[in-house]
Amino acid sequence: MSDPQDPDPNGLYAAMVGYHEILSSAVQAGFTRKEAFAMVLTTVRAHAEGGARGGQ
């Protein structure tokens, strides 16, 4: 059972902060915003598929 006081019970906010950091780092490294966003989407998709399989 989740803690009713937890403002981020599913970790969504923490995940979004992580994805924002990936995006920012990629742009700073010289990738275009489009390329950086594609990296974030690839990461999100991999996490979603891993979660659906019950794996990592």
C-alpha positions as CSV (number, residue, x, y, z in Angstrom):
1,M,0.0,0.0,0.0
2,S,1.3,3.4,-0.9
3,D,1.9,6.2,1.6
4,P,-1.0,8.8,1.2
5,Q,1.5,11.5,2.1
6,D,3.9,10.6,-0.7
7,P,3.4,13.3,-3.4
8,D,4.9,11.1,-6.1
9,P,3.7,7.5,-5.3
10,N,4.5,6.1,-8.7
11,G,7.8,7.8,-9.2
12,L,6.5,9.8,-12.2
13,Y,7.9,13.1,-11.1
14,A,11.3,11.6,-10.4
15,A,11.2,9.9,-13.8
16,M,10.4,13.2,-15.5
17,V,13.3,14.9,-13.8
18,G,15.6,12.2,-15.0
19,Y,14.3,12.4,-18.6
20,H,14.7,16.2,-18.5
21,E,18.3,15.7,-17.4
22,I,18.9,13.3,-20.3
23,L,17.4,15.9,-22.7
24,S,19.5,18.8,-21.3
25,S,22.7,16.8,-21.3
26,A,22.2,15.7,-24.9
27,V,21.6,19.2,-26.1
28,Q,24.6,20.5,-24.2
29,A,26.7,17.7,-25.8
30,G,25.7,19.0,-29.3
31,F,22.8,16.9,-30.3
32,T,19.8,18.7,-31.8
33,R,16.7,19.0,-29.7
34,K,14.9,16.5,-32.0
35,E,17.7,13.9,-31.6
36,A,17.8,14.5,-27.8
37,F,14.0,14.0,-27.6
38,A,14.3,10.8,-29.6
39,M,16.8,9.6,-27.0
40,V,14.3,10.4,-24.2
41,L,11.5,8.6,-26.0
42,T,13.7,5.5,-26.5
43,T,14.5,5.5,-22.8
44,V,10.8,5.8,-21.9
45,R,9.8,3.1,-24.3
46,A,12.5,0.7,-22.9
47,H,11.4,1.3,-19.3
48,A,7.7,0.8,-20.3
49,E,8.5,-2.4,-22.1
50,G,10.7,-3.6,-19.2
51,G,7.9,-2.9,-16.8
52,A,5.3,-4.6,-18.8
53,R,7.4,-7.8,-18.9
54,G,8.1,-7.5,-15.2
55,G,11.8,-7.2,-15.9
56,Q,14.3,-4.3,-15.8
